[in-house]
């Protein structure tokens, strides 16, 4: 799966990876975030932070997560978040 591409959302072209990183910067307060950063250990996201992350993903990417994907403890790395978002963006384009 290509994990660095642009998509059109609300008529605006957006780089998915950059948007996810920006969301995580806002939630965590950390500036140095990479794909292999651990959400809990490196970025300090607790259970409330993880729920906020899921809400932000839905709002920012105009997706509706399935209940089965809303277990925040299955997301360990920034890359996991990226893959989750791409899963829904690709489903919309099929």
Buried (B, 14 or more C-beta within 10 A) or exposed (E): EEEEEEBEBEEEEBEBBEBBBBBBBEBBEEEEBEBEBEBBEBBEBEEEBBEBBBEBBBEBBEBEBEEEBBEBEEBEBBBBBBEBBBBBBEEEEE
